[in-house]
């Protein structure tokens, strides 16, 4: 089954875990912008050098650089039958750019999956993870701020996809297998 999906979800909702599981089950690559950045920087590509010039001074990589990297990545052979994008689009302008990238290839997005999670549960999860990984800067206040920023930035993206009847929200709380099955059920429903 070909599937062109966007995965949205707050920090700590299990997005990375679910992206890997869904990609394996659907037979499509999970593509995270972080991985794309690292691959371009490591490969010394023109875009990688450009991205590095921003990130090395602590600046955000501009949309046009990110968009170009995503365009290149989606043109690779393994993404021909579909993909699962994690971490992109991050704003409404990138939603339009993704639409343009796909339109240029004669394709459309199948679904935007938003993993939802109770902020208190997510905060607790992230505090545990911070403790295990020794991240002392991940305090409850910092985590709540990250969740607020996420909600602020993602709400408009969710709204755009909802207007286009492309948004499916799935509860991310529960056993990992349960959440995977919920996501697959929604994808299966959308595909039929």
C-alpha positions as CSV (number, residue, x, y, z in Angstrom):
1,X,0.0,0.0,0.0
2,X,1.4,3.4,-0.9
3,X,1.0,5.9,1.9
4,X,2.1,9.5,2.0
5,X,1.7,10.6,5.6
6,X,2.7,13.5,7.9
7,X,3.0,12.7,11.6
8,X,2.4,15.4,14.1
9,X,2.6,15.2,17.9
10,X,3.9,17.0,21.0
11,X,7.3,16.1,22.5
12,X,7.0,13.0,24.5
13,X,3.9,11.6,22.7
14,X,5.9,8.8,21.2
15,X,6.1,10.1,17.7
16,X,9.6,8.8,17.0
17,X,8.7,5.3,18.2
18,X,5.5,5.2,16.2
19,X,7.1,6.7,13.1
20,X,9.6,3.8,13.0
21,X,6.9,1.2,13.7
22,X,4.5,2.6,11.1
23,X,7.2,2.9,8.5
24,X,8.1,-0.8,9.0
25,X,4.5,-2.0,8.8
26,X,3.7,0.2,5.8
27,X,6.9,-0.5,4.0
28,X,7.7,3.2,3.5
29,X,10.6,5.3,4.9
30,X,10.2,7.3,8.1
31,X,11.8,10.7,7.2
32,X,12.6,13.1,10.0
33,X,14.0,16.5,9.3
34,X,16.7,15.9,11.9
35,X,17.9,12.9,9.9
36,X,17.8,14.8,6.7
37,X,19.8,17.6,8.2
38,X,22.4,15.2,9.7
39,X,22.7,13.3,6.4
40,X,23.2,16.5,4.4
41,X,25.7,17.9,6.9
42,X,27.6,14.6,7.1
43,X,27.6,14.2,3.3
44,X,28.9,17.8,2.9
45,X,26.1,18.6,0.4
46,X,25.6,22.3,-0.6
47,X,22.4,22.3,1.5
48,X,24.2,20.6,4.4
49,X,27.0,23.2,4.4
50,X,24.3,26.0,4.3
51,X,22.3,24.4,7.1
52,X,25.5,23.9,9.2
53,X,26.3,27.6,8.8
54,X,23.1,28.5,10.5
55,X,23.0,25.8,13.2
56,X,26.7,26.2,14.2
57,X,25.8,29.8,15.3
58,X,22.6,28.7,17.0
59,X,20.3,30.1,14.4
60,X,17.3,28.3,13.0
61,X,17.8,26.9,9.5
62,X,15.5,29.0,7.2
63,X,12.5,27.4,5.7
64,X,13.8,27.5,2.1
65,X,16.8,25.4,3.1
66,X,14.6,22.9,5.0
67,X,12.1,22.8,2.1
68,X,14.9,22.1,-0.4
69,X,16.2,19.3,1.7
70,X,12.8,17.7,2.0
71,X,12.2,18.1,-1.7
72,X,15.5,16.3,-2.4
73,X,14.7,13.6,0.1
74,X,11.2,12.9,-1.2
75,X,12.7,12.5,-4.8
76,X,14.8,9.6,-3.6
77,X,13.8,6.1,-4.9
78,X,12.8,4.7,-1.5
79,X,10.1,7.4,-1.1
80,X,8.4,6.7,-4.5
81,X,5.8,4.4,-3.0
82,X,5.2,6.6,0.0
83,X,6.7,8.1,3.1
84,X,6.1,9.1,6.7
85,X,7.3,12.7,7.4
86,X,8.1,13.4,11.0
87,X,9.0,17.0,12.0
88,X,7.8,18.5,8.8
89,X,5.9,20.6,8.1
90,X,6.5,22.8,11.2
91,X,4.5,25.8,10.0
92,X,1.7,26.7,7.6
93,X,4.1,28.0,4.9
94,X,5.8,24.5,5.0
95,X,2.3,22.9,4.6
96,X,1.9,24.8,1.3
97,X,5.5,23.9,0.3
98,X,4.9,20.2,0.9
99,X,1.7,20.4,-1.2
100,X,3.7,22.1,-4.0
101,X,6.5,19.4,-3.8
102,X,3.9,16.7,-4.1
103,X,1.9,18.4,-6.8
104,X,5.1,18.8,-8.9
105,X,5.4,15.0,-8.7
106,X,1.7,14.5,-9.5
107,X,1.1,13.3,-5.9
108,X,-1.1,14.3,-2.9
109,X,-0.8,13.8,0.8
110,X,-3.0,10.9,2.1
111,X,-3.2,11.9,5.7
112,X,-1.9,14.0,8.5
113,X,-1.8,11.9,11.7
114,X,-1.7,13.9,15.0
115,X,-0.8,11.9,18.0
116,X,-2.5,13.5,20.9
117,X,-1.5,13.2,24.6
118,X,-2.5,14.6,27.9
119,X,0.0,17.3,28.8
120,X,0.4,16.0,32.4
121,X,1.1,12.5,31.1
122,X,3.6,13.8,28.6
123,X,5.3,16.0,31.2
124,X,5.7,13.0,33.5
125,X,7.1,10.9,30.6
126,X,9.6,13.5,29.6
127,X,10.7,14.0,33.2
128,X,11.4,10.3,33.5
129,X,13.3,10.4,30.2
130,X,15.3,13.4,31.4
131,X,16.2,11.5,34.6
132,X,17.3,8.4,32.7
133,X,19.3,10.4,30.1
134,X,20.7,12.8,32.7
135,X,19.1,15.9,31.1
136,X,19.1,18.3,34.0
137,X,17.7,21.1,31.9
138,X,14.5,19.2,31.2
139,X,12.6,20.5,34.2
140,X,8.8,20.5,34.5
141,X,8.6,24.2,33.6
142,X,10.9,23.8,30.6
143,X,8.8,20.8,29.4
144,X,5.5,22.6,29.9
145,X,7.0,25.6,27.9
146,X,8.0,23.2,25.0
147,X,4.5,21.8,25.0
148,X,3.0,25.3,24.9
149,X,5.2,26.3,22.0
150,X,4.4,23.0,20.2
151,X,0.6,23.6,20.6
152,X,1.0,27.2,19.4
153,X,3.0,26.3,16.3
154,X,1.1,23.1,15.5
155,X,-2.5,24.2,16.0
156,X,-2.5,26.2,12.7
157,X,-1.1,23.2,10.8
158,X,-3.7,20.9,12.3
159,X,-6.4,23.4,11.4
160,X,-5.2,23.5,7.7
161,X,-5.2,19.7,7.5
162,X,-8.6,19.5,9.3
163,X,-10.1,22.0,6.8
164,X,-8.9,19.7,3.9
165,X,-10.3,16.6,5.7
166,X,-6.8,15.2,5.9
167,X,-6.4,15.3,9.7
168,X,-6.8,12.3,11.9
169,X,-6.2,12.6,15.7
170,X,-5.1,9.5,17.5
171,X,-4.7,9.1,21.3
172,X,-1.0,8.5,22.0
173,X,-1.5,7.3,25.6
174,X,-1.4,3.6,26.3
175,X,0.8,0.6,25.4
176,X,3.1,1.2,22.4
177,X,1.4,-1.7,20.5
178,X,-2.1,-0.3,21.2
179,X,-1.1,3.1,19.9
180,X,0.4,1.6,16.8
181,X,-2.8,-0.4,16.1
182,X,-4.9,2.7,16.6
183,X,-2.7,4.6,14.0
184,X,-2.8,1.7,11.5
185,X,-6.6,1.5,11.9
186,X,-7.0,5.2,11.0
187,X,-4.6,4.8,8.1
188,X,-6.4,1.8,6.8
189,X,-9.8,3.6,7.1
190,X,-8.4,6.6,5.2
191,X,-6.9,4.4,2.5
192,X,-10.1,2.6,1.8
